[in-house]
Amino acid sequence: MYSEKRGLTVGIFAALHTYGRQVNFNCHIHLSIAEFGLNPHGKLKTFSFKFGLLIKQSCYRDISLLRTHYPVLILPPELVAEGNNPQS
């Protein structure tokens, strides 16, 4: 991710989880964002962001991406019944 306003390259880590602790279907995403970034000179700089706005934008982009690419998703056999239509 690149923060244009501050000229920083920011690190993001995302992990998709499909099952919860009880091994029941519970599809969700864990997302971690560094509160610092590298400037064009390779120096670390801290920054802050509006977390609520970031969550709304992220959800919108994720849902848009899934709606666009749902017809070509390849699901593992054990999830075919769970994801047999876009609503599920």
Backbone as a ProteinNet text record, in pm:
[ID]
protein_1_A
[PRIMARY]
MYSEKRGLTVGIFAALHTYGRQVNFNCHIHLSIAEFGLNPHGKLKTFSFKFGLLIKQSCYRDISLLRTHYPVLILPPELVAEGNNPQS
[TERTIARY]
85.8	0	89.5	49.6	128.4	43.2	90.8	20.6	67.5	-13.5	28.1	41.1	-47.5	-42.6	87.3	142	264.3	387.1	366.1	477.4	540	458.6	509.1	461.9	546.2	506.1	475.4	349.8	300.8	280.7	313	297.2	159.7	104.4	-24.5	-10	-67.2	-70.1	-215.3	-261	-399	-397.8	-488.5	-503.4	-651.6	-686.4	-824.1	-843.5	-941.5	-977.7	-1114.6	-1129.9	-1260	-1329.4	-1255.7	-1315.5	-1278	-1368	-1342.5	-1275.2	-1260.8	-1194.4	-1265.2	-1397.7	-1476.9	-1481.7	-1402.6	-1394.9	-1531.4	-1605.3	-1729	-1701.7	-1780.6	-1759.2	-1781.1	-1679	-1684	-1584.6	-1619.4	-1528.3	-1508	-1381.9	-1349.2	-1203.9	-1170.9	-1036.6	-972.7	-847.6	-767.6	-677.2	-673	-593.4	-510.9	-381.7	-291.9	-226	-222.1	-161.9	-56.5	61.3	168.6	133.6	168.1	145.5	270.3	347.6	464.7	488	566.4	596.5	734.2	778.5	909.1	890.1	968.5	964.2	1055	1057.2	1139.7	1289.3	1334.2	1475	1504	1401.8	1420.5	1413.1	1367.2	1353.6	1212.7	1203.4	1072.5	1007.6	880.3	803.2	671.3	631.6	502.8	391.8	269.7	153.2	30.2	-79.3	-205	-311	-421.1	-528.3	-661	-768.4	-902.9	-949.2	-943.1	-969.4	-1110.4	-1211.6	-1350.1	-1369.1	-1311.7	-1320.3	-1246.1	-1130.7	-1052.7	-1132	-1201.8	-1281.2	-1392.8	-1464.1	-1573.9	-1522.4	-1410.8	-1353.6	-1307.1	-1246.1	-1196.9	-1312.5	-1418.8	-1535	-1596.7	-1611	-1667.3	-1582.9	-1452.1	-1363	-1363.9	-1365.2	-1368.1	-1495.8	-1609.2	-1737.6	-1745.5	-1698.5	-1698	-1611.9	-1495.9	-1406.2	-1471.7	-1533.3	-1599.6	-1716.4	-1796	-1909	-1860.3	-1751.4	-1697.4	-1642.4	-1572.8	-1501.3	-1568.2	-1685.6	-1750.6	-1769.2	-1810.2	-1833.4	-1710.4	-1590.9	-1470.8	-1395.8	-1455	-1390.4	-1382.3	-1273.3	-1256.2	-1260.6	-1366.8	-1383.7	-1337.6	-1276.4	-1241.6	-1370.2	-1364.3	-1484.5	-1565.6	-1499.3	-1572.3	-1647.7	-1620.1	-1689.6	-1789.7	-1797.1	-1887.8	-2031.6	-2074.5	-2212.4	-2234.4	-2134.7	-2146.8	-2153.1	-2079.7	-2069.9	-2134.1	-2250.7	-2312.9	-2385.7	-2392.4	-2450.1	-2382.9	-2390.8	-2322.8	-2368.6	-2493.9	-2542.9	-2473.5	-2449.9	-2384.4	-2235.8
-118	0	123	222.5	345.4	462.7	536.4	653.6	774.6	817.9	928	1059.9	1086.1	1214.7	1233.4	1125.5	1137.2	1081.1	1025	970.6	848.9	767.1	650.5	520.3	420.2	284.2	215.1	168.9	114.3	-36	-109.9	-254.9	-299.3	-399.1	-458	-609.8	-676.2	-822.3	-865.2	-955.3	-1005	-1157	-1214.4	-1359.9	-1394.9	-1484	-1530.2	-1654	-1649	-1765	-1812.8	-1942.6	-1995.9	-2069.3	-2103.4	-2176	-2109.8	-2118.5	-2063.7	-2165.3	-2130.6	-2215.9	-2350.3	-2350.4	-2473.2	-2553.5	-2515.1	-2577	-2571.4	-2465.6	-2441.6	-2335.6	-2337.2	-2242.3	-2100.8	-2016.8	-1880.3	-1797.3	-1769.4	-1700.5	-1555.6	-1517.2	-1381.4	-1351.1	-1224.1	-1179.3	-1107	-1137	-1062.4	-970	-844.5	-746.2	-665.3	-658.4	-577.6	-472.2	-350.3	-239.5	-175.3	-156.5	-91.5	56	110.3	252.3	334.1	281.9	352.9	308.5	383.2	349.4	398.3	356.7	398.8	517.7	621.6	735.3	703.9	789.3	761.4	746	793.3	782.9	661.4	575.2	454.4	473.7	590.3	617.4	581.9	525.7	494.5	621.1	640.1	753.6	701.6	751.1	711.8	796.9	744.3	817.8	760.9	830.6	780.8	785.9	715	713	699	730.1	718.6	574.7	498.4	355.6	324.1	395.5	370.1	387.1	492.4	516.5	408.5	368.5	263.3	132.3	96.8	-26.3	-19.7	93.1	107.7	95.1	160.9	154.3	13	-53.8	-189.2	-285.9	-275.9	-363.7	-340.8	-215.5	-183.6	-244.3	-227.3	-281	-433.5	-496.2	-643.3	-697.4	-639.6	-686.2	-662.7	-547.5	-519.3	-620.4	-651	-748.4	-886.2	-929.1	-1059.8	-1063.5	-957.5	-954.7	-960.5	-893.3	-891.5	-1027.7	-1093.6	-1216.1	-1344.7	-1335.5	-1455.8	-1564.9	-1529.5	-1635.5	-1720.4	-1670.4	-1746.4	-1798.7	-1784.4	-1837.8	-1989.3	-2043.6	-2188.1	-2224.7	-2292.7	-2331.9	-2475.2	-2505.2	-2643.6	-2726	-2855.7	-2939.7	-2928.8	-2916.7	-2911.1	-2779.8	-2677.7	-2549.6	-2523.5	-2611.9	-2591.6	-2577.2	-2662.7	-2655.1	-2525.3	-2477.9	-2354.8	-2232.1	-2233.7	-2115.6	-2136.2	-2200.8	-2231.8	-2112.8	-1998.4	-1879	-1755.6	-1643.4	-1522.6	-1475.8	-1498.2	-1453	-1524.1	-1654.3	-1728.8	-1700.1
0	0	0	-74.4	-84.6	-37.4	58.7	109.5	30.6	-66.2	-153.3	-78.8	16.8	87.4	162.6	216.2	295.8	222.7	102.9	27.5	92.2	159.6	231.4	167.7	175.2	141.8	273.4	287.6	413.8	400.7	507.2	506.5	553.3	483.7	520	516.5	614.6	619.1	633.7	547.7	555.1	556.1	634.8	640.8	632.7	543.2	528.6	614.1	702.4	784.8	741.9	723.8	684.2	797.3	901.5	1013.2	1144.3	1240.8	1372.7	1462.7	1587.5	1685.5	1701.8	1687.4	1701.8	1571.2	1472.6	1340.3	1269.2	1294.1	1221	1114.7	1007.1	898.7	950.5	940	990.3	910	786.3	695.1	738.9	759.7	799.4	763.7	768.5	731	848.9	874.3	971.5	891.7	930.6	858.3	957.1	932	1014.8	927.9	979	905.5	994.8	940.1	1015.2	1035.3	1149.6	1175.7	1142.7	1051.7	1002.8	859	788.9	650	613.1	497.4	445.7	353.2	376.5	284.4	164.9	62.3	-56.7	-27.5	90.4	127.5	214.5	236.7	315.9	465.9	511.3	654.9	701.7	823.4	881.1	935.1	901.2	950	1005.1	1121.4	1178.1	1117.6	1120.8	1075	1144.2	1133.6	1189.2	1079.4	1100.4	1002.5	1074.5	1004.3	1059.4	1042.1	1150.5	1144.6	1094.3	1142.7	1100.6	951.1	895.7	752.5	674.7	724.3	659.7	652.7	761.4	763.9	659.8	652.9	556.1	412.8	383.7	249.3	216.2	313.9	292.9	265.7	344.4	324.2	186.8	147.5	16.5	-95.4	-85.7	-190.5	-193.7	-76.5	-71.1	-132.5	-95.8	-148.6	-299.2	-345.4	-489.1	-564.6	-509.3	-571.1	-579.9	-470.7	-470.3	-568.9	-573.4	-667.8	-812.3	-841.2	-977.1	-1018.2	-926.4	-961.6	-914.3	-853.2	-801	-907.1	-1030.9	-1131	-1162.7	-1135.8	-1169.8	-1047.4	-928.4	-808	-814.2	-769.2	-760.4	-613.5	-574.5	-435.4	-414	-300.3	-270.7	-254.9	-284.6	-282.4	-153.9	-39.2	87.5	107.4	26.3	39	-73.3	-171.5	-283.7	-235.9	-143.4	-93.5	-16.1	57.8	135.6	45.5	-64.5	-150.4	-285.9	-288.4	-416.3	-479.8	-410	-470.7	-409.5	-479.8	-431.8	-293.7	-256.4	-127.2	-12	-27.1	82.1	84.8
[MASK]
++++++++++++++++++++++++++++++++++++++++++++++++++++++++++++++++++++++++++++++++++++++++

